[in-house]
Amino acid sequence: MEQILRSAGEKTLDEARRSGVEAEAFLMHAKELSIEIVDGRVETLKQADETGLGIRLIKDGRTGFAFTSDLSDKAIKDAVQDAISISIFTTQDQYQVLPDKAVYPEIQVFDQDTAAMSLEEKIEIARSVERSAKSVDLRVAIIERSGYDDLEYCNLIMNSKGLYAYETGNFSGIYIFLVAEEGNDAQNGFSTMSVRKAKDLSAAQVGKEAAANAIRALNARTIRSGKMPIILEPYVATRFAGIVSSMVNAEAVQKGKSMFAGKIGKQVASSLCTIIDDAILEEGIASSSFDSEGVPAQKKILIENGILNTYLHNTYTARKDGVLSTGNAQRGSFRGLPMVGSTNFIIVPGRENKDSLIDGIDKGLYVTEVMGMHTANPISGDFSVGAAGIMIENGVLTYPVRGVTIAGNVAEFLQNIDAVASDFRFYGGKGSPSIRIRELSIAGE
């Protein structure tokens, strides 16, 4: 596949050179598999292959972009000319440049054993998730769906400055959605796992975790409004981490859409809080040798002991700020221009176990679910989201809680972290342990 993509890339750059413009060819080939199981039967099975080319060119500071899924000579020539035509109408920008060629770190993101697995083996993994959940408790009444997904990809980036970056990778994941019932009450449960190596998937863990999540929420009730300490379990903490990742995005900062603008070197979080973005993490789902422009991937300490060190940059935002790119250019596919995004975004775990975080609370809430995190305001930092969890009384988890809202400000939230546990979990490209917040407003009855 590399030779096919390389040939298309060379033709792209040759056509651009003849037209007197600098160009970048982003080529991708992806094979995707999705299996969904209902009652032990294969409900859906989808396989998709896609190959494409995205062409970005720069002429006199003006950027043009076009893409094609046809790698024939004519289609490539037409796409280059389309990009040139588009560039005439774009705004001239001195910060629009292509990155130079580079040397890349060696990161293993392709697992041969996963690639060699049969379709039957993958279907059986999905069935195992369902069986595991059913075996936990008779109150697990409905398995809405369980499934297995995987993706195998090849990415090649070439540009007029001699940059050449090629990588093949794959990863897989499992998930389950279910319902537990008791009396007149029914509650949903969900769990997921994504890994680089399919052998590391644990159908038993995912099935049992989803069942436990639903069962612990049965017969929930609301609580009185007030301010109290809360603990976010890892999955919920990664939802908040997602908000923080958008705030350290240099593109958002430069557009005035981040509360972290102008705060490099300043205390933005508790001294217990360290956050990193690690694109070269061993077996990380978002790991790679290079970003979507071909800039070498790296590990960045964004917030260290509460101090904001840097933002996430691509080539454009870095040039605009007069700094080096952090290797955080990202594209959803060959159909789009590179934006700024996080890779393996991690709230670094502490040394305390989760139980010790709970022990220190007389009255508080252990939060297991939040709804509406996307509504948080990245500029002011204000948020108000629906939540569910388990009440903490005298250092013990007592009864399930639902129908409450937690509200506050991300800046205060980060400053009020007073304990970080060691129970680290990854959910896709975000990872966190349980974290305790000194005080937060909860609206109930």
C-alpha positions in Angstrom: 0.0 0.0 0.0 2.9 2.4 0.7 4.0 2.3 -2.9 0.5 3.0 -4.2 0.1 6.0 -1.9 3.7 7.2 -2.6 3.1 7.1 -6.4 -0.1 9.3 -5.9 1.8 11.7 -3.7 4.7 12.1 -6.1 2.2 12.8 -8.9 0.5 15.4 -6.7 3.8 17.2 -5.9 4.9 17.1 -9.6 1.7 18.7 -10.7 2.0 21.4 -8.0 5.6 22.0 -9.0 4.7 22.5 -12.6 2.1 25.0 -11.5 4.6 26.9 -9.4 3.1 26.2 -5.9 4.2 24.5 -2.7 2.0 21.5 -1.9 1.3 18.9 0.7 -0.2 15.5 -0.1 -2.1 13.7 2.7 -2.9 10.2 1.7 -4.9 7.7 3.7 -6.1 4.1 3.3 -8.4 2.7 6.0 -10.2 -0.6 6.6 -12.9 -0.5 9.2 -14.9 -3.3 10.7 -18.0 -3.0 12.9 -19.9 -6.0 14.5 -23.0 -5.6 16.6 -24.5 -8.5 18.6 -28.1 -8.8 19.9 -29.1 -11.9 21.8 -26.1 -13.8 20.6 -26.9 -13.1 16.9 -25.0 -10.8 14.6 -27.4 -7.9 14.1 -25.1 -5.9 11.9 -21.7 -6.4 10.3 -20.1 -3.6 8.3 -16.8 -3.6 6.5 -15.6 -0.5 4.7 -12.4 0.3 2.8 -11.5 3.9 1.9 -8.6 5.5 0.1 -8.2 9.2 -0.5 -5.9 12.1 -1.1 -6.1 15.6 0.5 -4.2 18.3 -1.3 -3.1 21.5 0.5 -1.2 24.1 -1.4 0.2 27.5 -0.6 0.8 30.3 -3.1 1.8 33.8 -2.0 0.4 33.1 1.5 -2.9 31.9 0.2 -4.1 28.4 0.9 -6.1 26.1 -1.4 -7.5 22.7 -0.5 -9.1 19.9 -2.5 -9.5 16.2 -2.1 -10.3 13.1 -4.1 -10.9 9.4 -3.5 -9.8 8.7 -7.1 -6.0 8.3 -7.4 -5.9 8.3 -11.2 -3.5 10.7 -13.0 -6.4 12.8 -14.3 -8.2 13.0 -10.9 -5.0 14.1 -9.2 -4.3 16.7 -11.8 -7.8 18.0 -11.5 -7.7 18.2 -7.7 -4.4 20.2 -7.8 -5.9 22.6 -10.2 -9.1 22.9 -8.1 -7.0 23.7 -5.1 -5.1 26.4 -7.0 -8.4 27.9 -8.2 -9.7 28.0 -4.6 -6.5 29.6 -3.3 -7.2 32.7 -5.4 -10.2 33.5 -3.2 -8.7 32.9 0.2 -7.1 35.5 2.5 -3.4 36.0 2.3 -1.8 34.9 5.6 1.9 35.1 6.4 1.6 32.3 8.9 0.5 29.7 6.4 3.6 27.5 5.7 4.3 23.9 5.3 6.6 22.1 7.8 10.1 21.0 7.0 11.2 17.4 6.7 12.1 15.8 10.0 13.3 12.6 11.8 10.6 10.7 13.6 10.5 8.7 16.8 9.9 5.0 16.4 6.5 4.1 17.8 4.9 0.7 17.4 1.2 1.3 16.5 0.6 -1.8 14.3 -0.2 -5.2 15.9 0.2 -8.2 13.5 -1.8 -10.5 15.7 -4.8 -8.2 15.6 -4.5 -8.0 11.8 -4.4 -11.7 11.5 -7.5 -12.4 13.6 -10.4 -14.1 11.7 -13.8 -12.6 11.5 -15.2 -15.5 13.5 -12.8 -14.7 16.4 -13.9 -11.1 16.4 -17.6 -12.0 16.4 -16.9 -14.3 19.4 -15.3 -11.5 21.3 -18.5 -9.4 20.9 -20.6 -12.4 22.0 -18.4 -12.9 25.0 -19.1 -9.3 26.2 -22.9 -10.0 26.1 -22.5 -13.3 27.9 -20.4 -11.8 30.6 -22.9 -9.1 31.4 -25.8 -11.6 31.5 -23.9 -13.8 34.0 -23.5 -11.0 36.6 -27.0 -10.7 38.0 -30.6 -11.7 37.2 -31.5 -8.0 37.3 -29.7 -7.5 34.0 -32.9 -7.7 32.0 -32.0 -6.3 28.5 -28.9 -6.3 26.5 -29.6 -3.5 24.0 -26.4 -4.2 22.0 -22.8 -5.2 22.3 -20.1 -5.0 19.7 -16.6 -5.1 18.4 -14.9 -2.5 16.2 -11.5 -2.3 14.6 -9.6 0.0 12.3 -6.5 -0.6 10.2 -5.0 2.4 8.5 -2.0 3.6 6.4 -1.2 7.3 6.4 1.4 9.0 4.2 2.3 12.7 4.2 4.6 14.3 1.6 5.3 17.9 0.8 7.3 20.1 -1.5 10.0 20.6 1.2 11.0 17.0 1.1 8.9 15.8 4.0 8.0 12.1 3.9 6.1 10.4 6.7 4.5 7.0 6.5 2.8 4.9 9.1 0.6 1.8 9.4 -1.5 1.3 12.5 -4.5 -0.5 13.9 -6.6 -0.7 17.1 -9.8 -2.4 18.3 -12.5 -1.9 20.8 -15.5 -3.5 22.5 -18.6 -2.0 24.1 -22.0 -2.9 25.6 -25.3 -1.1 26.4 -27.7 -2.8 28.8 -30.6 -2.3 31.1 -31.0 -3.6 34.7 -34.5 -3.8 36.3 -35.8 -4.1 39.8 -39.4 -3.6 40.7 -40.7 -0.6 38.7 -37.2 0.8 38.2 -34.9 0.4 35.2 -31.4 1.8 34.8 -29.0 1.9 31.9 -25.4 0.5 32.0 -22.6 1.0 29.6 -18.9 0.1 29.3 -16.2 0.2 26.7 -12.6 -0.6 26.1 -10.2 0.4 23.3 -6.7 -1.1 22.8 -3.9 -1.3 20.3 -3.7 -5.1 20.7 -6.9 -7.1 20.5 -5.4 -9.7 22.9 -5.7 -7.1 25.6 -9.4 -6.7 25.2 -11.3 -8.1 28.3 -14.8 -9.1 27.4 -15.4 -10.2 31.0 -14.3 -6.8 32.4 -16.5 -4.8 30.1 -19.6 -6.9 30.4 -19.4 -7.1 34.2 -18.6 -3.4 34.5 -21.6 -2.4 32.5 -23.9 -4.6 34.5 -22.5 -3.3 37.8 -23.0 0.3 36.6 -26.6 -0.3 35.9 -27.3 -2.3 39.1 -25.7 0.3 41.4 -28.0 3.0 39.9 -31.2 1.1 40.7 -33.7 2.8 43.0 -31.9 6.1 42.9 -33.3 9.2 44.5 -32.5 12.9 44.5 -30.9 14.8 47.3 -31.3 18.3 48.8 -29.5 21.1 47.0 -26.2 22.4 48.6 -22.5 22.6 48.3 -20.4 19.5 49.1 -17.3 17.7 48.1 -17.5 15.4 45.1 -15.4 12.6 43.6 -15.4 12.0 39.9 -14.7 8.4 38.9 -12.2 8.0 36.0 -14.8 7.9 33.2 -16.4 11.1 34.4 -13.1 12.8 35.0 -12.1 12.1 31.4 -15.2 14.1 30.3 -13.9 17.1 32.2 -10.5 16.4 30.7 -12.0 16.8 27.3 -13.1 20.4 28.3 -9.6 21.2 29.5 -8.1 19.8 26.2 -10.2 22.4 24.3 -8.9 25.2 26.5 -5.2 24.4 26.0 -5.8 24.3 22.2 -3.8 27.2 20.7 -6.4 27.7 17.9 -9.0 28.4 20.5 -6.7 30.6 22.5 -5.8 32.7 19.5 -9.5 33.1 18.6 -10.2 34.3 22.2 -12.3 31.2 22.9 -10.3 29.9 25.9 -10.2 31.0 29.5 -6.5 30.0 29.5 -5.5 32.8 27.1 -2.5 34.7 28.4 -1.9 32.4 31.3 1.3 30.6 30.4 3.4 30.3 33.5 0.5 31.0 35.8 -1.2 28.8 38.4 -4.4 27.5 36.7 -5.0 24.4 38.8 -4.3 22.7 42.1 -0.7 21.8 42.8 -1.9 18.2 42.8 -2.9 18.5 39.1 -0.5 17.6 36.3 -1.8 17.1 32.8 0.1 15.8 29.8 -0.5 15.1 26.2 1.6 12.2 25.1 1.6 11.3 21.4 4.3 8.7 21.8 2.8 6.7 24.7 3.4 3.0 24.3 0.3 1.4 23.0 -1.7 4.6 23.3 -4.8 4.7 21.1 -3.9 8.2 19.8 -0.1 7.5 19.6 1.8 8.1 16.3 5.3 8.9 15.1 4.0 12.2 13.6 1.0 14.5 13.4 -1.3 15.2 10.5 1.2 17.6 8.9 4.2 15.3 9.4 5.6 17.1 12.4 7.3 14.7 14.8 5.1 13.5 17.7 6.1 14.2 21.3 5.1 14.2 24.9 4.1 17.6 26.4 3.6 18.5 30.0 0.8 21.0 29.6 0.0 21.7 33.3 2.6 20.8 35.8 1.7 20.9 39.5 -1.0 23.4 38.6 1.2 25.7 36.4 0.2 26.1 32.7 3.4 25.4 30.6 2.2 25.4 27.0 -0.6 25.1 24.6 -1.2 22.5 21.9 0.0 23.7 18.5 0.1 22.8 14.9 2.4 24.5 12.4 0.1 27.5 11.8 -0.7 28.4 15.4 3.0 27.9 16.4 4.2 30.2 13.8 1.6 32.8 14.8 2.8 32.6 18.4 6.5 32.5 17.5 7.0 29.0 19.0 7.6 25.5 17.7 4.8 23.2 16.8 4.0 20.6 19.5 3.0 18.1 16.8 -0.7 18.4 17.5 -2.1 18.8 13.9 -5.1 16.5 13.4 -7.5 15.6 10.6 -10.6 13.5 10.7 -9.8 12.2 7.2 -8.2 13.2 3.9 -11.3 15.4 3.3 -10.2 18.2 5.7 -7.5 20.6 6.6 -5.4 20.0 9.7 -6.7 21.5 12.9 -5.3 21.4 16.4 -6.2 18.5 18.7 -5.0 16.4 21.6 -3.6 12.9 21.4 -3.3 10.8 24.5 -4.6 13.5 27.0 -3.9 12.4 30.5 -4.6 13.7 34.0 -1.6 12.1 35.8 -2.6 9.7 38.6 -1.6 10.2 42.2 -0.6 7.7 44.9 -3.8 7.5 47.0 -6.3 4.6 46.4 -9.9 5.5 45.7 -11.2 4.3 49.0 -9.0 6.8 50.9 -10.6 9.6 48.8 -14.0 8.5 50.0 -12.9 8.0 53.6 -12.2 11.6 54.0 -15.8 12.8 53.2 -18.6 13.1 55.8 -21.2 14.1 53.2 -20.6 14.2 49.5 -21.3 12.7 46.1 -19.4 10.1 44.1 -20.2 11.1 40.6 -20.6 8.2 38.1 -22.3 10.0 35.2 -22.6 13.5 33.7 -24.8 14.6 30.9 -24.3 17.7 28.7 -20.6 18.4 29.1 -20.5 19.8 25.6 -22.5 22.8 26.9 -19.6 24.0 29.1 -18.5 27.5 28.1 -14.7 27.4 27.2 -14.3 31.1 27.5 -15.9 31.7 30.9 -15.4 28.2 32.1 -18.9 28.0 33.5 -20.7 24.6 33.4 -24.0 23.2 34.6 -24.5 19.5 33.8 -26.9 16.7 34.8 -25.3 14.1 37.0 -25.9 10.8 38.8 -23.8 9.0 41.4 -23.7 7.5 44.8 -24.1 9.4 48.1 -21.2 9.4 50.5 -22.0 9.5 54.2 -19.4 9.2 56.9 -16.8 7.9 54.5 -19.0 5.2 53.0 -20.9 4.9 49.7 -24.6 4.6 50.6 -27.5 5.0 48.2 -27.7 5.9 44.5 -28.5 9.4 43.4 -30.1 10.7 40.2 -31.9 13.8 39.0 -29.3 16.3 40.2 -27.3 19.0 38.5 -23.7 20.0 39.3 -22.6 23.5 38.4 -19.5 25.5 38.7 -16.5 27.0 36.9 -13.7 25.0 35.3 -11.1 27.4 36.8 -12.5 26.9 40.3 -12.9 23.2 39.6 -9.3 22.7 38.8 -8.1 24.9 41.7 -10.3 22.9 44.1 -8.8 19.5 43.3 -7.7 18.2 46.8 -6.9 14.6 46.0 -5.9 12.5 43.0 -6.2 8.7 43.2 -4.1 6.0 41.6 -6.9 4.1 39.8 -6.0 5.4 36.3 -8.2 4.4 33.3 -8.1 5.2 29.6 -11.3 5.9 27.6 -10.2 6.3 24.0 -7.7 9.2 23.8 -8.5 10.6 27.3 -7.2 9.1 30.6 -7.7 9.9 34.3 -7.8 8.5 37.8 -10.6 9.4 40.3 -10.3 13.0 41.4 -11.8 14.7 44.4 -13.1 18.3 44.4 -13.2 20.2 47.7 -16.6 21.7 47.0 -19.1 22.0 44.2 -22.7 23.2 44.0 -25.3 20.5 43.6 -28.9 21.2 42.7 -31.4 18.6 43.7 -34.8 19.0 45.3 
